[in-house]
Amino acid sequence: MANKGGAVVRAAEMEKMSVEQLKMVKEQSDLELNLLQDSLNNIRTATNRLEMASTALHDLSLRPQGKKMLVPLTASLYVPGTLDDADKVLVDVGTGYFVEKTMIEGKDYCQRKINLLKSNYDQLVEVASKKKVIADEAGIVLQAKLKQLASSS
């Protein structure tokens, strides 16, 4: 209910703006919305990567010591290796730093990061939806003003 009241106030304020001001509000809102969409996509990608890492940790914990396997060096380059100790893993904590953790700590790290990213994602979705409402309102008011100007000339 409070959002509806805010939208009415915002629309009333937009009615008082010039066509140029409305265009600027619309462009700014669209730009911010695009940046938020990019951030949402990046968060979604990071979450998927962490979920895959968590699954890989689970699969790794089920393999016996001494098991021969292919170890990924890059997305397309694998080298043969042998599983030494499945209870110790290296966790990438960012900017090229790795920390040795137990399997349980590694899984916990992934889960905490996933939860944090999902929380950030939900907050960004809320902000993006508000920005979209503002952009849509500015577009509607702008169209009405342009139509009014066209009919009066």
N, C-alpha and C positions, 0 to 999 in steps of 0.2 A: 504494500500500500504506500509506503514512504517513497519507493522508487517511482511510482506513478506521479506523485506530487512533485518530485524532483524533475521528472521529465516535463511536466507542465511548466514549471518555472524556467527550465532550460529552454523550452520551445518559445516561451514568452520573451526571454532575453534574446533569442536568435531573431525573433520578429523585428526587434529594434536595430539589428545590425544591417550594415550596407551589404550590397551584393559582393563586393570585394572582400569584406570581412568574413562573410559566409563561405566564400570560396577558400579563403585561407584556413578557416576552421575545418572545413571538409577535407582539404588536402592534408592538413596536419593530423587529423584523426585517421585518415586512410594510411598515412605513412606510419604512424604509431601502431596501427592495427597490423600492418605488414611486418613490422619488426617483432611484434608479439607473436605472430604466426610463425616466424622463423625461430624464435625462442622455443615455442611449443614443439616444433619439429625437432629441434636439437635435443630437447629434454626427452622426447619420445625415443629418439635414436639412442641416447645414452642409457635410458631405462632398458631398452631391448638388449643392448650390449651387456649390461650388468646381469640381466636375467639369463642370457646365454652363458655368461661366466659362472653364475651360480649353478646352472645345470651341468656345466663342464666339471665344476668342483665335485658335484654329487657323483657324476659318472666316474671321475678319477678315484674317488674314495672307494668305489666298488671293485677296482682292479687290483689284482695281486701284485706284490712286490716282485720285481724282476721281469714284469710284463714288457714286451717289446711294443713300441708304438711310434707314431709319427708326431713330432713336436713342431708346432707352427712357429716360424720365425717372423713371417709376415703373413698377409692374407693369402698369398699365393705360393709361399715357399715353406716347405716342410723338410725336416731332417729326421733320420731315424734316431731313436733314443730308447733307453730302458728306464722303466719306473724304479726309482731308488727308494724313496720314502714318501708314501702317499699322504702321510700325516703332516708334512711340512710343505707349504706353498708360498710362492712369492706373490705379493699383492701390489699392483701398480697404484700408488697413492697420488700420482700426478707429477707432471713436469719431469719425467724420467726417473723418479724415485720409486724404489721397490722396498717393501718391508716383508721379512719372513714371518709368517704366522702359521698357527696350526690350522688344520682343515676346518675345524669348528669356528675358529676366529675369522677365517677367510669367508666362510659362508655367512657369518654374522655381519661382517663388513659389507658384503654385497647386499644383504637384506636391508641394512640401515641406509645405505646409499639409495636403494630402490625406493624405500619409504620416503626419504627426503625428496627425491625427484618427483614422486607422485604427488606429494604435498605441494611442492612448487608448481607443478603442472596444474593442479586444481586451482591454486591462487591465480595463476596467469590466465586460465580460462575465464575466471570471473572478471578480471580486469579487461580482457579482450572483448567479452560480451558487452561490458559497459561502454568501451570505446566504439564498438559497432553501433550501439544505440545512438551515441552522439553523432557519429558519421552519418547514419541514416536520417536522423532528425535534421541535421544541417543540410543534407541533400534535398529533403522534402521542402524545407523552408526556402532553400535556394531556388528550387524549381518553381515554387509558387511565386516568388518575387520576380523571377525572370518572365514567367507567364504574365504577371501583372504589368511589368514594364512593356512587354510586347503588345499587350492589348491597349495600353494607354498611349502608345505612339502611333 
